[in-house]
Amino acid sequence: MDFSIAVPYVFDPADGLGRVAFCIKFALISEKPKLPAFSLTYSPEPGGDGYILNSILYKDIGVFIMHINFGYIATGTVDKK
């Protein structure tokens, strides 16, 4: 399990610090000789309804290392017409 904190810097539309992001990563499946490792990352939006889910596949193949990421971002808002 990993914890991380990110403080982004926003260049556009105005320079300044963005929202702080907290992230938790869980290693669910360890790498096996024929199977990749699998991790899941969850990052809630502090003070909001949004969140990010990201899955990570990781595999050593000889001298190469392969990473595949699939993610979902929920903003917590719904556009109504």
C-alpha positions, 0 to 999 in steps of 0.5 A: 500500500502506498500513500501520496500527496500531490500539489499541482501548479496550474499555468492556465487560466491563472498561475497558482497552486491547484487542489491538493490530491491524496492518493492511495494505491493497493497492490492486489496481485503480485507479479507471477511468471506468466501474469502481470502484477495488478494495482488499484489507485483511489484518489478522492477530491478533498472538499468535493464529490469527485474522485479518480480510480486507476488500475495498473498492470505491470510486467517485466519482459526480459530487459523491458518493463511494461506498464498499462494504466486504465483510469476513470475520473468522476467530477461529481457534477452532472450537467442538466439541460 
